[in-house]
C-alpha cells in the first residue's frame, strides 16, 4: 500500500480553510488503497502527527489529538506520495513544494514555478498577458517605508506618497476598482473602492497582508469558475457560477454567508461561451506550467458577454462546499476518483 502524507493547516491566513479541506480529503481517501498519515502544521510552523482522520469539526475549531514531529525530513522521507492541502503563503506559493523537490518525493499538484506564479497575482497577470488572455485593466504598487513604489508596464519605478499614487491610479483606471494583496488567497485583504478616498483606505489595508498590491478595474458581470485536471493531457470541468448577496465574493461571503450560492453547471450559459472558458482555463494552466490541478476564475461581462480571466488557484479548496471537487463531480468524476487521479498524476 502506498503511504500518503496529507499535510494541512499551515502558517497562512487560510489555516482554518485548509483544515476543512483536509478533513474532507481524509474522509474520502480509500483506506484499502492507501496508508494515510495526516500531518498538521500550526500557525507558528510546528509540525504534528494528527490522529483523528474522520473527526467532524466546526470551522475554526481547535486542532487536538496531535503529537509533535521531531524530525520532519525523516518523517516525510518515509512517505510514497505527499498530498499538500495547504492554502495561501508557505503552502501553495512554491515554498513547501521546494522541500518536496529536495526530498525527491512525488507530491500532488503544481510544482515550484507554477505554484509561485499562481500565488502572486501580479506575476500571474503578466504571464496571462503574454498568453494573450483577456483580463481587466490593472496597475500595481509596492509598499516602501511610509510611501509606495508605482511600477509601470515596463517595470520603471517611481516612489510616491499614498495621495500621489492614488491620484495616478485614479487617472489610469475607472472606478469601481478592486484592491488586492498580490500574495493572498481566499479573498483575504481584498476590498472594492468606489472613489479615491476608499482607494487610499483599501491600499493601506491591503499593505498589511503583502507589500505588493494589485489594483484592478471592476468588471460588471457573472463570476464563473472552471476546474482543470492533468499534467500534459489536461481536461476541464463544466463551468460553475458564484452567486453572492455581498458586493463581491469576499472571505466572509465564501465561508460565512449562508446566502452565497454556487450553480453547477452555470445556468443559461451558451455552449460556445462555455467551450471558450474551458479552453482558456486549460491555456492559463499550461501558461504557468501547471501540473495536477487548478481552478481558474473568470468574469463574463454583462453587456458584451466578453470573457475576462480573473485568476488561477493552484491549490483550490477541497471542503464539502468547494467548487473544485463539485465541478468535477458534475462532470462525472466522483470525489474519491478525483483523489485517486491526483495521486496517480503525482507519480506520473
C-alpha positions in Angstrom: 0.0 0.0 0.0 1.2 3.5 -0.8 1.9 5.7 2.2 0.2 9.1 1.6 1.2 12.0 3.8 -1.7 14.6 3.9 -0.3 17.9 5.0 -2.7 20.7 6.1 -3.1 23.8 8.4 -0.1 26.0 7.8 1.1 29.5 8.7 -1.1 31.4 6.3 -4.3 33.3 6.9 -6.1 30.3 5.4 -5.2 27.8 8.1 -8.8 27.2 9.0 -9.9 26.7 5.4 -7.0 24.2 4.9 -8.2 22.2 7.9 -11.7 21.9 6.5 -10.3 20.9 3.1 -8.1 18.2 4.7 -10.9 16.7 6.7 -13.0 16.2 3.6 -10.0 14.6 1.8 -9.1 12.3 4.8 -12.7 11.1 4.9 -12.7 10.3 1.2 -9.3 8.7 0.7 -9.6 4.9 0.2 -8.1 3.2 3.3 -8.0 -0.1 1.3 -5.6 1.5 -1.2 -3.5 3.8 1.0 -1.9 4.1 4.3 -2.9 7.6 5.4 -0.7 9.8 7.5 -2.3 13.2 8.4 0.2 15.9 9.2 -0.9 19.2 10.8 1.2 22.4 10.6 0.1 25.0 13.2 0.1 28.8 12.7 3.6 29.0 14.3 5.0 26.5 11.9 5.2 23.4 14.2 4.5 20.0 12.6 2.4 17.4 14.2 1.1 13.8 13.6 -2.7 14.1 13.6 -4.8 11.2 15.0 -8.4 11.9 14.1 -8.8 11.1 10.4 -12.6 11.2 10.4 -13.4 13.8 13.0 -16.1 16.3 12.2 -15.2 19.8 13.4 -16.7 23.2 13.1 -14.9 25.9 11.0 -12.0 27.3 13.1 -12.2 24.7 15.8 -9.0 24.0 17.7 -7.0 21.0 16.4 -6.5 18.4 19.1 -5.1 14.8 19.3 -1.7 15.6 17.9 1.9 14.5 18.6 4.8 16.8 17.6 7.1 15.5 14.8 10.7 15.9 16.0 12.4 15.1 12.6 10.3 16.4 9.8 12.7 15.4 7.0 12.9 11.8 8.1 9.2 11.6 8.6 8.5 12.9 5.1 11.1 10.6 3.6 9.0 7.6 4.7 6.1 8.7 2.5 5.5 7.4 -1.0 3.4 10.5 -2.1 2.8 13.8 -0.3 -0.6 15.4 -0.6 -0.3 19.1 0.4 -3.7 20.6 1.3 -2.1 23.9 2.3 -3.8 27.2 1.0 -2.0 30.5 0.9 1.5 31.5 1.8 4.1 28.8 2.6 1.6 26.2 1.2 0.8 26.9 -2.4 3.5 29.5 -3.2 6.2 27.0 -4.1 7.8 27.1 -0.6 6.8 23.7 0.6 7.0 22.3 -2.9 10.7 23.1 -2.9 11.1 21.0 0.2 9.4 18.0 -1.5 11.7 18.5 -4.5 14.8 18.5 -2.2 13.5 15.2 -0.7 12.8 13.8 -4.2 9.3 12.9 -3.1 6.3 12.8 -5.5 3.6 15.2 -4.5 0.1 16.2 -5.6 -0.3 19.5 -7.5 1.7 22.2 -9.2 5.5 22.4 -8.9 7.7 25.2 -7.6 7.5 27.6 -10.5 3.8 27.3 -11.2 2.9 27.5 -7.5 4.9 30.7 -7.0 3.5 32.3 -10.2 -0.1 31.3 -9.3 0.2 32.7 -5.8 1.5 36.1 -6.9 -1.5 37.8 -8.6 0.7 40.4 -10.3 3.0 37.9 -11.9 0.0 35.8 -12.9 -1.3 38.8 -14.7 2.0 39.3 -16.6 2.0 35.6 -17.7 -1.6 35.8 -18.8 -0.8 38.9 -20.9 1.9 37.0 -22.6 -0.5 34.2 -23.3 -3.0 36.6 -24.9 -5.7 36.0 -22.3 -8.2 38.9 -21.9 -8.2 40.4 -18.4 -9.3 43.6 -16.6 -7.1 46.7 -16.7 -4.7 46.8 -13.7 -1.9 48.6 -12.0 0.4 47.5 -9.3 2.4 49.2 -6.5 4.7 48.2 -3.7 4.7 49.5 -0.1 8.0 51.1 0.7 8.6 52.5 4.2 5.9 55.2 4.5 5.5 55.6 0.8 4.6 53.4 -2.3 6.5 52.5 -5.4 4.4 52.8 -8.6 5.6 50.2 -11.2 4.6 50.9 -14.8 4.1 48.3 -17.6 7.8 48.2 -18.5 8.9 47.9 -14.8 10.0 51.5 -14.4 9.6 52.6 -10.8 8.6 55.8 -9.1 8.4 56.5 -5.3 5.2 58.3 -4.4 3.1 59.2 -1.4 -0.3 57.5 -0.8 -2.1 60.6 -2.2 0.1 60.7 -5.3 -0.2 57.0 -6.1 -4.0 57.1 -5.6 -4.3 60.1 -7.9 -2.2 58.4 -10.6 -4.2 55.2 -10.4 -7.5 57.1 -10.5 -6.4 58.6 -13.8 -5.3 55.2 -15.2 -8.3 53.1 -14.2 -12.0 53.6 -13.8 -14.0 53.1 -10.6 -15.0 50.8 -9.1 -11.7 49.2 -8.5 -10.6 46.1 -6.6 -7.6 46.4 -4.3 -5.9 43.1 -3.6 -2.7 41.9 -1.8 -0.7 40.3 -4.5 0.1 37.2 -2.4 -3.0 36.2 -0.6 -5.8 33.7 -1.1 -9.5 33.1 -0.2 -10.1 36.8 -0.9 -8.2 37.8 2.3 -7.4 41.6 2.3 -9.5 42.4 -0.8 -11.8 45.4 -1.0 -13.8 47.3 -3.5 -13.1 51.1 -4.0 -15.7 53.3 -5.4 -13.8 56.6 -5.1 -10.3 57.9 -4.4 -10.8 58.1 -0.6 -11.8 54.5 -0.5 -8.9 53.6 -2.8 -6.4 55.2 -0.3 -8.0 53.4 2.6 -8.0 50.0 0.9 -4.4 50.3 -0.3 -3.4 50.9 3.3 -5.4 47.9 4.4 -4.1 45.6 1.7 -0.5 46.5 2.6 -1.0 44.8 5.9 -1.1 41.5 4.1 1.5 42.0 1.4 4.0 44.7 0.3 2.9 44.2 -3.3 -0.6 45.4 -4.1 -2.7 44.9 -7.3 -5.4 47.3 -8.3 -7.9 46.2 -11.0 -10.9 47.8 -12.7 -14.1 46.1 -11.7 -16.0 44.0 -14.3 -19.8 44.1 -14.1 -20.6 40.6 -14.9 -21.1 37.0 -13.9 -18.4 35.3 -11.9 -17.7 31.8 -13.2 -15.1 29.1 -12.4 -13.6 26.1 -14.2 -11.6 23.2 -12.7 -8.7 21.6 -14.6 -7.0 18.2 -14.1 -3.9 16.7 -15.6 -0.2 17.1 -16.4 0.3 17.1 -20.2 -3.2 15.8 -21.1 -5.3 18.3 -19.3 -9.1 18.1 -19.0 -11.5 20.9 -18.0 -14.7 20.5 -16.0 -18.1 22.1 -16.7 -18.5 25.7 -15.7 -19.8 26.8 -12.3 -21.2 30.2 -11.2 -20.8 32.1 -8.0 -23.8 34.0 -6.7 -23.3 36.1 -3.6 -25.5 38.7 -1.9 -22.4 40.6 -0.9 -20.8 43.2 -3.2 -18.1 40.7 -4.2 -17.1 37.1 -3.3 -15.1 38.0 -0.1 -13.7 35.7 2.5 -16.8 36.1 4.6 -19.1 35.5 1.6 -17.2 32.3 0.8 -17.1 30.7 4.2 -19.6 32.5 6.5 -22.5 33.9 4.4 -25.1 31.1 4.1 -26.8 33.1 1.2 -23.8 32.7 -1.0 -24.6 30.1 -3.7 -22.8 28.1 -6.4 -24.6 27.0 -9.5 -23.1 23.9 -11.1 -23.3 23.8 -14.0 -23.9 27.6 -14.6 -27.4 28.2 -15.8 -28.2 29.9 -19.2 -24.6 29.8 -20.4 -24.3 29.5 -24.1 -22.3 26.4 -25.2 -19.8 28.4 -27.2 -19.1 30.6 -24.2 -18.7 27.5 -22.0 -16.3 25.9 -24.5 -14.2 29.2 -24.7 -13.9 29.3 -20.9 -12.8 25.7 -20.7 -10.2 26.2 -23.5 -8.9 29.4 -21.8 -8.8 27.6 -18.4 -6.5 24.9 -19.9 -4.4 27.6 -21.7 -4.0 29.5 -18.4 -2.9 26.3 -16.6 -0.4 25.5 -19.3 0.9 29.1 -19.4 2.0 28.9 -15.8 3.4 25.4 -16.4 0.7 23.9 -14.1 0.6 20.3 -13.0 -2.1 18.2 -11.4 -4.9 20.6 -10.6 -6.0 24.2 -10.6 -9.3 26.2 -10.5 -9.4 29.1 -13.0 -11.8 32.0 -12.3 -13.4 34.2 -14.9 -15.9 37.1 -15.4 -18.4 37.2 -18.2 -19.2 40.9 -18.8 -23.0 41.5 -18.7 -23.3 43.9 -21.7 -20.9 42.2 -24.1 -20.6 38.6 -23.0 -16.8 39.2 -23.2 -14.7 36.7 -21.1 -12.2 38.1 -18.7 -9.8 35.8 -16.8 -9.5 36.8 -13.2 -7.0 34.4 -11.5 -5.8 30.8 -11.1 -5.8 28.9 -7.9 -3.2 26.2 -7.9 -4.3 24.5 -4.7 -8.1 25.1 -4.6 -10.3 24.3 -1.7 -11.5 20.7 -1.1 -14.1 21.4 1.6 -17.6 19.9 1.3 -18.8 23.1 -0.4 -15.7 23.8 -2.5 -16.1 24.4 -6.3 -13.1 22.2 -7.4 -14.4 18.8 -6.4 -18.1 19.8 -7.1 -17.3 20.9 -10.6 -15.7 17.5 -11.4 -18.4 15.6 -9.7 -20.9 17.4 -12.0 -18.6 16.4 -14.9 -18.7 12.7 -14.0 -15.6 12.3 -11.7 -16.5 11.5 -8.1 -14.6 12.9 -5.1 -12.9 9.6 -4.4 -11.9 9.1 -8.1 -10.6 12.6 -8.2 -8.3 12.0 -5.3 -7.1 8.7 -6.9 -6.4 10.6 -10.1 -4.4 13.3 -8.4 -2.2 10.7 -6.6 -1.6 9.0 -9.9 -0.7 12.3 -11.5 1.8 12.9 -8.7 3.5 9.6 -9.6 3.4 10.4 -13.4 
